[in-house]
Amino acid sequence: MAYDKFTVLRSTAVPMPIENVDTDQIIPARFLKATERKGFGDNLFRDWRYNNDDSPKQDFVLNNPIYSGKILVAGKNFGSGSSREHAAWAIYDYGFRCVVSSFFADIFKGNSLNIGILPVTVSPEFLEKIFTAIEADPKTELEVNLPEQKITILASGENESFAINGYKKHNMINGFDDIDYLQAMKAEIKTFADASMY
């Protein structure tokens, strides 16, 4: 399933400086029944967003109208716990296209890259600068430049480079998942297969 191409994202951000956020907090297990990637955004951080009577919890950041954007800025060790793909699906379905943290759980990181969410790992010091900038001005914009592998706080110009696997970078820039990547190479694969028959 192809997804949106990711090159340069400029957006305000939602700050969530909570460490050790696991996948059960991102999308509780009781919402994992669906097999398509649709509708999970409604239950993103469900138990943190809503009371038992489904009324919004006013003190949770996603319920605060001053924060918005396509970038989620999270605390250290984001996406730990079970390997459920639904956690990445929920983040994408809600509208986030990038998550910034100083550390991601490996499986969550892989699941995110597979569906078009860019996990950007920054130093703890730069992460703190981002949180400080958003706290000072909720309209602070970040620029995430995937081709250059750089994230910038636009108001101050401070920036930091980030690492990404070359194959995953190629796929995200082109909006490919693994199947799309292979389909884009059909001609080359056929040529190789034909040559191998002789």
Secondary structure, DSSP 8 states (H G I E B T S, - for coil): ------SEEEEEEEEE--SS-BHHHHS-GGG----SSSSGGGGTTHHHHB-TTS-B-TTSGGG-TT--SSEEEE-SSBTBSS--THHHHHHHHHT--EEEES-B-HHHHHHHHHHT-EEEE--HHHHHHHHHHHHH-TT-EEEEETTTTEEEETTT--EEE----HHHHHHHHHT--HHHHHHHTHHHHHHHHHHHT-
